[in-house]
Structure formats: C-alpha cells, structure tokens
Amino acid sequence: MIDRIPAIDRPIYVAVDKARLQDDDLCVGVERQGKWHFVPLFILNSHEIVNHDDAPSIAYCPLAGLSVAIDGRTYISGLLRWDAFVLYDPDSKALILPFDQSSVDGERQVPLQSLELLSFAGIRRKFPDARILSPAAHDGNRSAYGSYPRDRELGLGHAKPGVRGKYDPRTETIHPKERVLIVGTPSRMMKAYPFSSLAAATDNAQQTFTDHVDGVELVLSYDAQFRHAQVSAAGDTIKARAFSYYFALRQHLPDLPVYELAE
C-alpha cells in the first residue's frame, strides 16, 4: 500500500510567469534555496506528496484538507485515521500522524515546518520570484473530489467514532470545509484560526490584528482576495504549521483553542 498514491520525487518547477494556472487555484509552498516553491492543490489531489532533497516535503490530504511541511522524504502509507492520511517515513520505517506531530507508536516526535497557502493570483502579487510546480509535468485532476471540498460531508466514511454523516447547519456555526490556519512551534500546534474569523477580524480595511498564545503576542493578517492567512511572532518561533478543514481539526485536535472574534 505504501506509495500507492505516487509521490512526486523529482519536482519540476517553473517561474511564475511560465505557469499556466487559474487565478483562484490554491497553492501550498515552502521556502527552498532562498525562494518560495509552490504546488497547486489540484496536482496534490492526485499525488499528495512532493519530496525535496533540500527542503521540507509538502504533504496534502484531500479528505482532511490538510497541508503540512515535513523534513525528509515522506510517502503515503495507504492508511487513514479519521479521514486523514497516515504518512510513512522510509528511513525509520515509522508511520506518522501529522495532526499529532508524532509517530503512531508515540516514540518519535515529527516537527512540522512553516508553510504558505494562497491563490495563484496572490503568488503573482506577493511572491513574484517564486517557483511553481509545472502542471505540464505532473498529473492533476481538478474535479477528482467533485463537490467534496464544498459540501458538508465529513470525510468518506472513516470518521472518528461518535462523529458521523453530515454537520447539522442548525447547530454548527462554521462550515465543516472551511479552511483553518493552525499555528504553533515545530513540535506543538497551539491555536487554530478559521478563515471566516480572520476575515471578520480584519474587516473595515484593518490589515492585521493581535492575539496572544501562551503569553506570546501574535500578529495575524488575512487577505480575502487571495485567501492568504499569515502569522508572525517575536522570536519567529510561532508560525503557520498547517492548514486543514474545520471538521478535520475538530476530529483530530478537539481540545485545541479556536479563535473567536470578541462580540
């Protein structure tokens, strides 16, 4: 089952002006060789992993909407835990739970590196020197998951016990497929920020706002035009460590604080 969904081990990147993407194509990226390198999510629908020899691997789980960056080569194990992939480390032969930031047996901590998520139009505007994984060189199906990224389905049948079927819109205030920024250190996720809360906090042309986590002041921003959420902190220790769907966050990290805009 390992690597049954084939990872991209030899990525081919092109300049931003050479990439033929739609403006609203979401891309996830890591810093590599002094430049940001981005991969469109529609390519990751088919491959889920892009490995680099000189930078963190990019991993994306379409079921959980989970984007993470992990040091070293990583592959799909073929296993799921609560509608999120379980990764495989070929060097240690360990199975990795990305939400837990650890191996399945709990013997190894798995640091998550910083990453960026935004639309292709945002990359052109904010990262003009970035490199884009060439869509011409890799398979990618824009409609591989149909309406799943927009509907209220909770995964595809491997939900956490006690969480089944669909969200009830009468009791849930956040759509299950809303994207969430998760911030923290390499070893610990610390707080989650739904994009709708970020948008509300930066409404009325307010570009940034502050929040506090474990006594550390964070500066957060959200650009709704480019669906771009960012965080910075003194000492540069707390950064964006993951993005996911809201329902997946609730299943895997139910006790993680979630930002709510004050009334």
C-alpha positions as CSV (number, residue, x, y, z in Angstrom):
1,M,0.0,0.0,0.0
2,I,3.0,2.3,0.6
3,D,3.2,5.0,-2.2
4,R,0.2,3.5,-3.9
5,I,-0.7,7.2,-4.4
6,P,2.7,8.0,-6.1
7,A,4.6,10.9,-4.6
8,I,6.5,13.4,-6.8
9,D,10.1,12.8,-6.1
10,R,11.6,14.8,-8.9
11,P,9.6,18.0,-9.0
12,I,9.9,20.3,-11.9
13,Y,9.4,24.0,-11.0
14,V,8.9,26.9,-13.4
15,A,8.9,30.7,-13.0
16,V,5.6,32.3,-12.0
17,D,5.1,33.8,-15.4
18,K,5.6,30.4,-17.1
19,A,2.9,28.6,-15.0
20,R,-0.5,28.2,-16.7
21,L,-2.8,28.3,-13.7
22,Q,-6.2,29.8,-12.9
23,D,-6.1,32.9,-10.6
24,D,-8.1,31.1,-7.9
25,D,-6.0,27.9,-7.9
26,L,-4.9,27.4,-4.3
27,C,-1.2,26.5,-3.9
28,V,0.8,25.4,-0.9
29,G,4.5,26.2,-0.6
30,V,7.8,26.0,1.3
31,E,10.9,28.1,1.2
32,R,13.7,26.3,-0.8
33,Q,17.1,27.7,-1.9
34,G,16.1,31.1,-0.8
35,K,12.9,31.2,-2.8
36,W,9.3,30.0,-2.2
37,H,8.3,26.9,-4.1
38,F,4.5,26.3,-4.5
39,V,2.5,23.3,-5.6
40,P,-1.2,23.6,-6.8
41,L,-3.6,21.7,-4.7
42,F,-5.2,20.2,-7.7
43,I,-1.9,18.4,-8.5
44,L,-1.7,17.3,-4.9
45,N,-5.2,15.7,-5.3
46,S,-3.5,13.1,-7.4
47,H,-0.1,12.8,-5.7
48,E,-0.5,14.1,-2.1
49,I,3.3,14.3,-1.6
50,V,6.1,16.4,-3.2
51,N,9.5,15.5,-1.9
52,H,12.6,17.7,-2.0
53,D,16.3,16.8,-1.3
54,D,17.0,20.3,0.0
55,A,13.8,21.4,1.7
56,P,10.8,20.1,3.6
57,S,8.4,17.7,1.8
58,I,4.9,19.1,1.0
59,A,2.1,16.8,2.0
60,Y,-1.6,17.4,1.3
61,C,-4.6,15.2,2.4
62,P,-7.6,16.0,0.2
63,L,-10.0,14.3,2.6
64,A,-9.0,16.5,5.6
65,G,-7.9,19.5,3.5
66,L,-4.6,19.1,5.5
67,S,-1.4,20.8,4.3
68,V,1.8,20.3,6.2
69,A,5.6,20.5,5.5
70,I,7.8,17.8,7.0
71,D,11.6,17.3,6.9
72,G,12.9,14.4,4.9
73,R,11.3,12.2,2.3
74,T,7.7,11.1,3.1
75,Y,5.2,8.8,1.4
76,I,1.6,7.8,1.7
77,S,1.2,4.7,3.9
78,G,-2.2,3.7,2.4
79,L,-3.7,4.0,5.9
80,L,-6.3,6.5,7.1
81,R,-7.0,7.7,10.6
82,W,-10.3,9.6,11.0
83,D,-10.3,10.8,7.4
84,A,-6.7,12.0,7.4
85,F,-3.8,10.2,5.8
86,V,-1.1,8.4,7.8
87,L,2.3,9.1,6.4
88,Y,5.3,6.8,6.0
89,D,8.9,7.6,6.8
90,P,11.1,5.3,4.6
91,D,14.3,5.9,6.7
92,S,12.8,5.0,10.1
93,K,10.0,2.8,8.7
94,A,7.7,4.8,11.0
95,L,4.1,5.6,10.5
96,I,3.4,9.3,11.0
97,L,0.3,11.1,12.3
98,P,0.7,14.7,11.1
99,F,-2.0,16.2,13.3
100,D,-0.3,14.6,16.3
101,Q,3.1,15.6,15.1
102,S,4.4,12.1,16.1
103,S,4.8,8.5,15.0
104,V,1.9,6.1,15.6
105,D,3.7,4.4,18.4
106,G,4.5,7.7,20.1
107,E,8.2,7.0,20.1
108,R,9.2,9.8,17.7
109,Q,8.2,13.4,17.5
110,V,7.8,14.8,14.0
111,P,8.4,18.5,13.6
112,L,6.2,20.5,11.2
113,Q,7.9,23.3,9.3
114,S,6.4,26.6,8.2
115,L,4.4,26.9,5.0
116,E,2.3,29.3,3.0
117,L,-1.2,28.8,1.4
118,L,-2.7,31.2,-1.0
119,S,-4.2,31.5,-4.5
120,F,-2.1,31.7,-7.7
121,A,-3.1,35.3,-8.2
122,G,-1.8,36.0,-4.7
123,I,1.5,34.3,-5.5
124,R,1.9,36.5,-8.6
125,R,1.3,39.6,-6.5
126,K,3.1,38.7,-3.3
127,F,5.8,36.2,-4.4
128,P,6.7,37.3,-7.9
129,D,10.1,35.5,-7.7
130,A,8.5,32.2,-6.5
131,R,8.7,28.9,-8.5
132,I,5.6,26.9,-9.3
133,L,5.4,23.1,-9.8
134,S,4.8,22.8,-13.5
135,P,1.2,21.5,-14.2
136,A,2.5,20.3,-17.6
137,A,4.9,17.9,-15.9
138,H,2.6,16.2,-13.4
139,D,-0.9,14.7,-13.4
140,G,-3.6,16.6,-11.6
141,N,-7.4,16.3,-11.7
142,R,-9.3,19.5,-10.7
143,S,-12.5,17.6,-10.3
144,A,-11.1,14.4,-8.6
145,Y,-13.2,15.0,-5.5
146,G,-16.2,16.5,-7.1
147,S,-18.3,18.7,-4.7
148,Y,-16.5,17.3,-1.7
149,P,-14.4,20.5,-1.0
150,R,-17.7,22.5,-0.7
151,D,-20.3,20.1,0.7
152,R,-21.0,19.2,4.3
153,E,-19.8,15.5,4.1
154,L,-17.4,14.5,6.9
155,G,-14.8,12.6,5.1
156,L,-15.6,9.5,3.1
157,G,-16.6,7.0,5.8
158,H,-13.6,6.9,8.2
159,A,-14.8,9.4,10.7
160,K,-13.8,9.5,14.4
161,P,-16.2,7.4,16.5
162,G,-19.1,9.5,17.5
163,V,-18.8,11.8,14.5
164,R,-20.8,10.6,11.6
165,G,-22.6,11.8,8.4
166,K,-23.0,15.5,7.9
167,Y,-22.8,18.6,10.0
168,D,-26.1,20.0,11.2
169,P,-26.3,23.6,9.9
170,R,-28.8,24.4,12.7
171,T,-26.1,23.8,15.4
172,E,-22.8,24.4,13.6
173,T,-21.7,28.0,13.1
174,I,-18.6,27.1,11.0
175,H,-18.9,25.2,7.7
176,P,-17.1,21.8,8.0
177,K,-15.0,22.5,4.9
178,E,-13.9,26.0,6.0
179,R,-10.2,26.3,5.9
180,V,-8.4,26.8,9.2
181,L,-4.9,28.2,9.8
182,I,-3.1,26.2,12.6
183,V,-0.2,28.0,14.3
184,G,2.4,26.7,16.7
185,T,6.0,25.6,17.1
186,P,7.6,22.8,15.2
187,S,6.7,20.4,17.9
188,R,3.3,21.6,19.1
189,M,0.1,23.0,17.4
190,M,-1.1,25.8,19.7
191,K,-4.2,27.6,18.2
192,A,-6.5,27.5,15.2
193,Y,-7.9,30.4,13.2
194,P,-10.9,29.8,10.9
195,F,-10.6,31.9,7.7
196,S,-14.1,33.4,8.4
197,S,-12.9,34.6,11.8
198,L,-9.7,36.0,10.3
199,A,-11.8,37.8,7.7
200,A,-14.1,39.3,10.3
201,A,-11.1,40.4,12.5
202,T,-9.6,42.2,9.5
203,D,-12.8,43.8,8.2
204,N,-13.1,47.5,7.6
205,A,-9.7,47.7,5.9
206,Q,-7.9,46.6,9.1
207,Q,-5.0,44.7,7.7
208,T,-3.7,43.0,10.9
209,F,-4.8,42.2,14.5
210,T,-3.1,40.8,17.5
211,D,-3.7,37.7,19.6
212,H,-1.9,36.0,22.5
213,V,-0.9,32.4,22.8
214,D,0.9,31.1,25.9
215,G,1.9,34.7,26.6
216,V,3.3,35.3,23.2
217,E,1.9,38.2,21.1
218,L,0.9,37.1,17.6
219,V,0.3,39.4,14.6
220,L,-2.2,37.9,12.2
221,S,-3.5,39.0,8.8
222,Y,-5.9,37.7,6.2
223,D,-6.2,38.8,2.6
224,A,-9.6,37.6,1.5
225,Q,-8.9,38.4,-2.2
226,F,-6.1,35.9,-2.3
227,R,-7.3,33.6,0.6
228,H,-4.0,34.2,2.3
229,A,-3.7,33.9,6.1
230,Q,-0.4,34.7,7.8
231,V,1.0,34.9,11.4
232,S,4.2,36.3,12.8
233,A,5.6,36.4,16.4
234,A,8.5,37.8,18.3
235,G,11.4,35.4,18.1
236,D,9.9,33.8,15.0
237,T,9.0,30.7,16.9
238,I,5.3,30.5,16.3
239,K,4.4,30.2,12.6
240,A,1.9,28.7,10.3
241,R,2.3,24.9,10.8
242,A,-0.7,23.5,9.0
243,F,-3.9,24.3,7.2
244,S,-6.9,22.0,7.3
245,Y,-10.7,21.7,7.0
246,Y,-12.5,22.7,10.2
247,F,-14.2,19.3,10.7
248,A,-10.8,17.5,10.5
249,L,-9.4,19.9,13.1
250,R,-12.3,19.1,15.4
251,Q,-11.8,15.3,14.9
252,H,-8.0,15.3,15.5
253,L,-7.4,18.2,17.9
254,P,-10.7,18.7,19.7
255,D,-9.0,20.5,22.6
256,L,-7.0,22.9,20.5
257,P,-8.1,26.5,21.2
258,V,-10.0,28.1,18.3
259,Y,-10.0,31.8,17.8
260,E,-13.4,33.6,18.1
261,L,-13.9,37.3,17.4
262,A,-15.0,39.1,20.5
263,E,-18.6,40.4,20.4
